[in-house]
């Protein structure tokens, strides 16, 4: 057969690339980022253990060093009053560990490296939030066990107890994203210490360890409307634990505020954190 009559060969076709849906890609990449953090836990368990031990140490100190001189209105046990407050404080103090871990990644240039990879950009922050929520859930279980050992008891129903745990984790999720934004703004591990100094007054200016009625008038008003007070008051109510009487509107609607405050914080901090992350190194 001559070359003129030879059958024409069809050009080779490359297989079509099927785009991965954006939501599925975000879930997959976020899970990968979270697994990276779990691997760090396995290699450096000491850091995790220190984070779990700190709130337990605070609970023991407040119960046995200060609790003997504290009286709850109506004759309630101070340990029963304190434990819900300490659970709430532990959720807020978790903001610091989020900031330290994220600024350490920034210092090492890991965030810039991740942003240059073909992954969903927000998966870096979402993976961090998943990892920190897992750590918070473990820490919450440990602190509940420690509270049981110092005499705290849960008197509500199972559904009420799970609702209390849900409110605590909701507050932690909101504080976590606040920590992510602050870490992105700070940019360096050294700056985290300055932010930590501001966290402690916010945490202690609440009803977590004492009643706002024992504070000066202006400070009591601040404590009443503190998101920490809303969660602590709601958790005490759901667990059936004692609390100091308070006739303020915020105290009477603690359950509603314990949901509204974290959702409002998330509505502010999540978009700001994602926007700030997108502008890094520009």
MARPA-519954 format. One line per field, with one value per residue (C-alpha): y, z, x. Coordinates in nm, 2 decimals. Each point is the difference from the previous one (the first is absolute). Layout:
! MARPA-519954
v <- (Y / ...)
w <- (Z / ...)
u <- (X / ...)
This chain:
! MARPA-519954
v <- (0.00 / 0.34 / 0.28 / 0.20 / -0.26 / -0.09 / 0.06 / 0.32 / -0.05 / 0.18 / 0.23 / -0.14 / 0.15 / 0.07 / -0.12 / 0.28 / 0.14 / -0.01 / 0.30 / -0.09 / 0.18 / 0.29 / -0.12 / -0.35 / 0.14 / 0.22 / -0.30 / -0.22 / 0.26 / 0.10 / -0.36 / -0.02 / 0.31 / -0.14 / -0.33 / 0.19 / 0.14 / -0.35 / -0.12 / 0.27 / -0.12 / -0.34 / 0.14 / 0.26 / -0.13 / 0.21 / 0.32 / -0.15 / -0.13 / 0.34 / 0.16 / -0.26 / 0.04 / 0.38 / 0.04 / -0.30 / 0.17 / 0.32 / -0.19 / -0.16 / 0.33 / 0.19 / -0.29 / -0.06 / 0.32 / 0.25 / -0.21 / -0.03 / 0.37 / 0.02 / -0.03 / -0.04 / 0.17 / -0.25 / -0.22 / -0.18 / -0.17 / 0.22 / -0.28 / -0.06 / 0.37 / 0.02 / -0.30 / 0.15 / 0.32 / -0.17 / -0.20 / 0.33 / 0.16 / -0.30 / 0.05 / 0.37 / -0.07 / -0.24 / 0.31 / 0.04 / -0.35 / 0.08 / 0.32 / -0.16 / -0.29 / 0.22 / 0.27 / -0.28 / -0.12 / 0.36 / 0.04 / -0.32 / 0.11 / -0.29 / 0.21 / 0.15 / -0.34 / -0.13 / 0.30 / -0.09 / -0.35 / -0.11 / -0.03 / 0.19 / 0.31 / 0.00 / -0.36 / 0.11 / 0.19 / -0.25 / -0.28 / 0.19 / 0.06 / -0.37 / -0.10 / 0.25 / -0.10 / -0.37 / 0.11 / 0.21 / -0.30 / -0.22 / 0.28 / 0.04 / -0.37 / 0.02 / 0.30 / -0.15 / -0.30 / 0.22 / 0.19 / -0.33 / -0.08 / 0.33 / -0.05 / 0.15 / -0.19 / 0.04 / 0.01 / 0.07 / -0.25 / -0.15 / 0.23 / 0.30 / -0.12 / -0.04 / 0.34 / 0.15 / -0.17 / 0.13 / 0.35 / -0.03 / -0.13 / 0.28 / 0.26 / -0.17 / 0.00 / 0.37 / 0.08 / -0.23 / 0.22 / 0.31 / -0.15 / -0.08 / 0.36 / 0.14 / -0.24 / 0.11 / 0.37 / -0.06 / -0.20 / -0.09 / -0.22 / 0.28 / 0.21 / -0.27 / 0.08 / 0.35 / -0.13 / -0.26 / 0.29 / 0.12 / -0.34 / -0.05 / 0.31 / -0.09 / -0.35 / 0.09 / 0.30 / -0.24 / -0.22 / -0.30 / 0.00 / 0.26 / 0.19 / 0.34 / 0.13 / 0.00 / 0.24 / 0.38 / 0.11 / 0.08 / -0.32 / -0.21 / 0.13 / -0.09 / -0.35 / -0.06 / 0.06 / -0.19 / -0.30 / -0.20 / 0.07 / -0.10 / -0.34 / -0.06 / 0.09 / -0.21 / -0.30 / 0.03 / 0.00 / -0.30 / -0.20 / 0.09 / 0.16 / 0.30 / 0.36 / 0.34 / 0.18 / 0.28 / 0.21 / 0.14 / -0.07 / -0.17 / -0.24 / -0.08 / -0.08 / -0.18 / -0.29 / 0.22 / 0.21 / -0.31 / -0.08 / 0.36 / 0.12 / -0.28 / 0.02 / 0.38 / -0.04 / -0.27 / 0.24 / 0.26 / -0.20 / -0.27 / 0.23 / 0.23 / -0.29 / -0.14 / 0.34 / 0.06 / -0.34 / 0.07 / 0.32 / -0.15 / 0.07 / 0.23)
w <- (0.00 / -0.10 / 0.24 / -0.17 / 0.07 / 0.36 / 0.26 / 0.20 / 0.36 / 0.26 / 0.24 / 0.35 / 0.25 / 0.36 / 0.27 / 0.11 / 0.34 / 0.22 / 0.24 / 0.36 / 0.16 / 0.22 / 0.31 / -0.03 / -0.06 / 0.31 / 0.22 / -0.13 / 0.03 / 0.35 / 0.12 / -0.14 / 0.20 / 0.31 / -0.04 / -0.01 / 0.35 / 0.13 / -0.12 / 0.20 / 0.31 / -0.05 / -0.03 / 0.28 / 0.26 / 0.27 / -0.15 / 0.00 / 0.35 / 0.13 / -0.17 / 0.17 / 0.34 / 0.02 / 0.06 / 0.24 / 0.20 / 0.01 / 0.11 / 0.29 / 0.10 / 0.01 / 0.17 / 0.28 / 0.04 / -0.04 / 0.02 / 0.38 / 0.04 / -0.26 / 0.08 / -0.26 / 0.06 / 0.12 / 0.15 / -0.32 / -0.03 / -0.15 / -0.20 / -0.17 / -0.08 / -0.11 / -0.24 / -0.27 / 0.02 / -0.04 / -0.30 / -0.16 / 0.08 / -0.15 / -0.32 / -0.01 / 0.09 / -0.29 / -0.22 / 0.12 / -0.13 / -0.33 / -0.03 / 0.10 / -0.25 / -0.29 / 0.06 / 0.02 / -0.35 / -0.12 / 0.14 / -0.17 / -0.33 / -0.01 / -0.07 / -0.31 / -0.12 / 0.05 / -0.19 / -0.30 / -0.02 / -0.21 / 0.30 / 0.11 / 0.17 / 0.29 / 0.08 / 0.19 / 0.25 / 0.00 / 0.07 / 0.29 / 0.14 / -0.03 / 0.18 / 0.28 / 0.05 / 0.03 / 0.26 / 0.18 / 0.01 / 0.16 / 0.25 / 0.09 / 0.08 / 0.21 / 0.19 / 0.06 / 0.15 / 0.22 / 0.11 / 0.10 / 0.22 / 0.19 / 0.08 / -0.29 / -0.11 / -0.30 / 0.10 / -0.33 / -0.26 / -0.27 / -0.26 / 0.22 / 0.06 / -0.37 / -0.06 / 0.25 / -0.17 / -0.33 / 0.13 / 0.13 / -0.33 / -0.19 / 0.22 / -0.07 / -0.38 / 0.01 / 0.22 / -0.23 / -0.31 / 0.21 / 0.07 / -0.36 / -0.10 / 0.28 / -0.10 / -0.36 / 0.11 / 0.25 / -0.25 / 0.25 / 0.30 / 0.22 / -0.06 / 0.14 / 0.36 / -0.03 / -0.11 / 0.29 / 0.25 / -0.14 / 0.01 / 0.38 / 0.10 / -0.24 / 0.13 / 0.37 / -0.04 / 0.00 / 0.23 / -0.06 / 0.35 / 0.19 / -0.02 / -0.18 / 0.30 / 0.20 / -0.26 / -0.03 / -0.19 / -0.33 / 0.01 / 0.09 / -0.32 / -0.21 / 0.16 / -0.05 / -0.38 / -0.04 / -0.24 / 0.26 / 0.26 / -0.24 / -0.06 / 0.36 / 0.12 / -0.26 / 0.07 / 0.38 / -0.08 / -0.23 / 0.24 / 0.29 / 0.19 / 0.24 / -0.09 / 0.16 / -0.04 / -0.25 / -0.12 / -0.32 / -0.34 / -0.12 / 0.29 / -0.05 / -0.37 / 0.03 / -0.22 / -0.29 / 0.03 / 0.03 / -0.36 / -0.13 / 0.12 / -0.17 / -0.32 / -0.01 / 0.06 / -0.28 / -0.24 / 0.07 / 0.03 / -0.27 / -0.30 / 0.15 / 0.05 / -0.35 / -0.15 / 0.19 / -0.09 / -0.37 / 0.02 / 0.16 / -0.19 / -0.25)
u <- (0.00 / 0.14 / 0.06 / -0.28 / -0.26 / 0.12 / -0.28 / 0.04 / 0.09 / -0.22 / 0.18 / 0.04 / -0.24 / 0.09 / -0.23 / -0.24 / 0.08 / -0.31 / 0.00 / -0.05 / -0.29 / 0.12 / -0.18 / 0.14 / 0.35 / -0.03 / -0.10 / 0.27 / 0.28 / -0.12 / 0.01 / 0.35 / 0.11 / -0.17 / 0.19 / 0.32 / -0.08 / -0.09 / 0.34 / 0.16 / -0.19 / 0.16 / 0.35 / -0.03 / -0.25 / 0.15 / -0.14 / -0.35 / 0.03 / 0.10 / -0.30 / -0.23 / 0.16 / -0.02 / -0.38 / 0.01 / 0.27 / -0.21 / -0.30 / 0.19 / 0.15 / -0.33 / -0.19 / 0.25 / 0.19 / -0.29 / -0.31 / 0.02 / -0.06 / -0.28 / -0.37 / -0.27 / -0.33 / -0.26 / 0.26 / 0.11 / 0.33 / 0.27 / 0.16 / -0.34 / -0.01 / 0.36 / 0.02 / -0.23 / 0.19 / 0.33 / -0.13 / -0.10 / 0.34 / 0.18 / -0.19 / 0.12 / 0.36 / 0.02 / 0.02 / 0.37 / 0.10 / -0.16 / 0.20 / 0.33 / -0.04 / -0.10 / 0.27 / 0.26 / -0.11 / 0.03 / 0.35 / 0.11 / -0.15 / -0.24 / -0.30 / 0.16 / 0.10 / -0.36 / -0.14 / 0.23 / -0.14 / -0.30 / -0.23 / -0.31 / 0.14 / -0.24 / 0.08 / 0.31 / -0.22 / -0.28 / 0.24 / 0.14 / -0.34 / -0.09 / 0.32 / -0.05 / -0.36 / 0.11 / 0.26 / -0.27 / -0.24 / 0.27 / 0.08 / -0.36 / -0.04 / 0.32 / -0.12 / -0.35 / 0.18 / 0.21 / -0.31 / -0.16 / 0.30 / -0.02 / -0.37 / -0.19 / -0.31 / -0.23 / -0.37 / -0.17 / -0.13 / 0.22 / -0.14 / 0.07 / 0.35 / 0.07 / -0.15 / 0.24 / 0.30 / -0.13 / -0.01 / 0.36 / 0.13 / -0.19 / 0.17 / 0.34 / -0.07 / -0.07 / 0.31 / 0.20 / -0.07 / 0.07 / 0.34 / 0.06 / -0.07 / 0.22 / 0.28 / -0.02 / 0.01 / 0.28 / 0.21 / 0.27 / 0.02 / 0.14 / -0.31 / -0.23 / 0.12 / -0.13 / -0.34 / 0.00 / 0.02 / -0.34 / -0.17 / 0.03 / -0.20 / -0.27 / -0.02 / 0.00 / -0.24 / -0.29 / -0.21 / 0.23 / 0.15 / -0.21 / -0.32 / -0.01 / -0.19 / 0.32 / 0.16 / -0.03 / -0.31 / 0.16 / 0.22 / -0.31 / -0.18 / 0.30 / 0.02 / -0.38 / 0.03 / 0.33 / -0.05 / 0.18 / -0.27 / -0.28 / 0.16 / 0.10 / -0.35 / -0.17 / 0.22 / -0.07 / -0.37 / 0.02 / 0.22 / -0.23 / 0.28 / -0.04 / 0.06 / -0.02 / -0.33 / 0.01 / -0.29 / 0.16 / -0.15 / 0.31 / 0.00 / -0.37 / 0.06 / 0.34 / -0.11 / -0.10 / 0.32 / 0.22 / -0.12 / -0.02 / 0.34 / 0.21 / -0.20 / 0.06 / 0.37 / 0.02 / -0.18 / 0.27 / 0.32 / -0.04 / -0.03 / 0.27 / 0.24 / -0.06 / 0.05 / 0.32 / 0.14 / -0.07 / 0.20 / 0.31 / 0.33 / -0.17)
